């Protein structure tokens, strides 16, 4: 089962992931919300829309903007609405 790990903690886990541009997007229910912290960061993708971010927090350590999601994606990306993907050292295991 795919899972996302940071600092040896599972922060997301699901068999129902979406792969887009090589990134694994986990559905909202698969995210361990206790490891997500608020972020005001947003970026834009020409075909997916505006991405919002979370800080990943484990044992008091913060990985700034290490998770992103599309709360209101463009029609071409509607299948990843609110799904969360990771980077900045978060490991994805299959």
N, C-alpha and C positions, 0 to 999 in steps of 0.2 A: 504494500500500500504506500503511495507517495506520502512523504512527510517533509516538513521544513524544520530545520534545527538551527539554533544559535546558542552558543555557550553550553552545548550538551543538553539543551532543553527542547522538547518538541513544541513548536509554536503553531503548527497546523498539520492536519493529517486527514486524508480522504482518498477514497477510491474514485471519486467523481471529479477529477480535475480537468481543466481545459489547458491545452498547450497552444500558445500563440507566440509566434516569432521566437521560439526556443525557450520561452518563459512558462513556468507552471503556475497556473492560476487556481487557487483553492476556493471552493464555495464559502459563502459567509459562515455557515454553520460549522465549518471545519477549523475555523480560526480560534485559537485560545486567547480570548479577549483580554485576559489578565496580563498578557505579554504585549499588548498594543497600547501605545501612548499617543496622545494627540500631537498633531503637526499641522501647521498652517501652509505647508508647501503644496504647490500645485504646478503641474507641467501640462503641456499640450502635445497631443499626437495628431498628425494630420488625418488619420483615418479612424482612430478610436475615440478621440475627444479629449476632455480635460481629466487628468489623473489627480487624485488626492492621495495623501501619504499618511502613514503612521510611523512613529518611532517604535522600534522593537526594544522591549525592556525585559531583561532577565537578571534576576539576583542583584537589582540595583544598577546594573550596567545598561547604558542606553546606546543603541545603534540608530543614529539619526536618519530618519527618512528611509529606512531599510525595507519598507513594505508600501506597495501602492495598489490603488484600485480605481475603478471608473464608476462613480455613482450615477452618472447619466451619459452613458456612451452613445456614440453615433450608431445608426441602425446596423452598420456592418459589424459592429462589435457587441451587439446586444446580448450575445451568449456569455459574455464575461461581466455583465453588470454586477457590481458589488463583490466580484471575486477578487482575491488578494494574491499578488505575486511578490516575490522577494528578491533582494540583491544585497550588496555590501557585506559579503561574508556569510550570509544565511545559506546553509547547505540544503540542497534538495536531494533526498534519497528516494529511489523508486521501489 
